[in-house]
């Protein structure tokens, strides 16, 4: 899964790595940052995710 959001400074791109690591990176002035951990998702075995989205506030 992959999602992205554009703000005044560039892009925030987020993705799911494996089954439980939600990671992201930024793109500013054509340069991508190193990926960083946003959150480790701990989920019961009976729940599955089929989509994701990301949003930013005005100050980001």
trRosetta pair geometry for C-beta under 8 A, 3 or more apart (Angstrom, degrees):
i j d omega theta_ij theta_ji phi_ij phi_ji
1 15 6.5 164 90 -150 58 61
1 16 4.6 42 48 13 100 117
1 49 7.1 -54 -34 119 158 113
1 51 6.9 158 -135 -139 127 28
1 52 5.0 87 152 18 139 114
2 13 7.2 -11 -167 -174 95 94
2 14 7.4 156 -155 87 48 51
2 15 4.8 -10 -104 -102 71 95
3 13 7.6 168 90 -154 42 52
3 14 5.2 -13 65 63 88 97
3 15 7.6 171 23 -78 61 51
3 52 5.4 -118 -21 101 134 88
3 53 5.3 176 -141 -125 152 36
3 54 4.9 147 114 2 125 97
4 11 5.7 -10 -171 -171 113 111
4 12 6.7 161 -155 84 61 51
4 13 4.6 -16 -103 -105 97 71
4 14 7.1 175 -84 20 44 68
4 54 7.3 -16 -130 49 6 122
5 11 7.1 150 78 -156 41 63
5 12 5.0 -8 57 56 92 100
5 54 5.0 -115 -23 99 122 101
5 55 6.3 149 -106 -118 150 28
5 56 5.2 156 132 -11 144 108
6 10 7.4 -106 -143 144 68 26
6 11 5.4 -33 -99 -99 68 74
7 10 7.0 4 59 53 78 41
7 11 7.9 157 21 -96 68 26
7 12 7.1 34 -1 -9 108 104
7 56 5.2 -67 -69 94 126 157
7 60 5.6 -113 -105 99 167 91
9 26 7.9 -8 112 -173 110 129
9 28 5.7 -24 155 -115 90 113
10 26 5.8 85 94 175 129 95
10 27 5.1 -158 171 91 119 57
10 28 3.7 -109 -41 -91 154 63
10 29 7.1 -70 -85 -12 124 50
11 26 6.6 156 83 -158 56 57
11 27 4.3 6 51 48 106 103
11 28 7.9 -158 30 -62 62 52
12 24 6.0 9 -179 179 86 132
12 25 7.9 173 -151 89 52 30
12 26 5.6 -27 -99 -101 62 77
12 54 6.5 -119 106 127 115 145
12 56 6.5 128 20 -62 142 128
12 60 7.9 -27 -34 150 143 131
13 24 6.1 162 86 -154 47 78
13 25 5.7 -14 61 61 96 75
13 26 7.5 162 17 -98 76 25
13 27 6.7 43 -10 -12 114 106
14 22 6.6 8 -176 179 110 89
14 23 7.0 169 -151 93 64 37
14 24 4.1 -31 -97 -92 72 105
14 38 6.4 -2 -131 -16 114 157
14 52 7.4 -103 107 122 117 129
14 54 5.0 117 18 -50 140 147
15 22 7.8 175 90 -152 31 53
15 23 6.0 -22 65 67 77 83
15 24 7.1 145 15 -90 64 54
16 19 7.8 12 165 -134 113 16
16 21 7.1 131 -164 77 54 53
16 22 5.9 -29 -102 -100 67 64
16 23 7.8 135 -114 22 18 75
16 41 7.8 -22 -131 9 105 141
16 49 7.6 163 -82 85 162 138
16 52 6.9 134 -39 -3 114 153
17 21 4.3 -33 66 81 98 110
17 22 7.7 -177 19 -85 78 15
17 23 5.2 22 -10 7 121 123
18 21 5.6 55 45 21 105 99
19 41 7.8 -119 138 76 59 111
19 43 8.0 -119 157 45 96 115
20 40 5.7 28 148 -169 99 75
20 41 4.7 -145 -150 63 64 78
20 42 6.8 45 -149 -81 123 41
20 43 7.1 -158 -106 14 93 94
21 37 6.5 -73 -162 -125 100 94
21 40 6.0 -24 -102 -111 62 69
21 41 7.4 -135 -57 16 15 85
22 37 7.6 86 76 -165 58 62
22 38 4.7 -68 112 67 95 108
22 39 4.7 5 53 59 121 81
22 40 7.4 -161 20 -84 81 19
22 41 5.8 85 -26 -33 106 105
23 35 4.9 28 164 178 127 112
23 36 6.6 163 -157 80 83 32
23 37 5.7 -50 -103 -103 82 43
23 38 6.1 169 -114 2 22 90
24 35 6.9 156 82 -149 20 72
24 36 6.2 -29 67 61 70 79
24 38 5.1 56 1 -47 109 122
24 54 7.8 101 -101 -105 138 162
25 32 5.6 39 141 -176 131 95
25 33 4.8 -169 -164 68 87 84
25 34 6.7 -142 -119 107 114 19
25 35 4.8 -69 -58 -94 111 55
25 36 6.7 128 -88 10 62 77
26 32 7.3 164 88 -150 42 52
26 33 4.7 40 48 5 81 124
27 30 7.2 -2 178 -131 96 12
27 31 6.9 168 -152 79 61 31
27 32 5.1 -25 -97 -93 82 69
27 33 7.6 -130 -70 1 38 76
28 31 6.2 -28 69 59 64 83
28 33 7.6 41 12 -40 98 98
33 36 7.3 -21 123 -17 121 107
37 40 7.0 -4 -173 -51 122 79
43 47 4.9 -111 179 71 113 119
43 49 7.8 -115 -96 -29 169 107
44 47 5.3 86 64 2 83 102
49 52 6.5 29 166 -58 128 96
56 60 4.1 -113 -172 62 110 145
57 60 5.5 111 57 -14 66 103
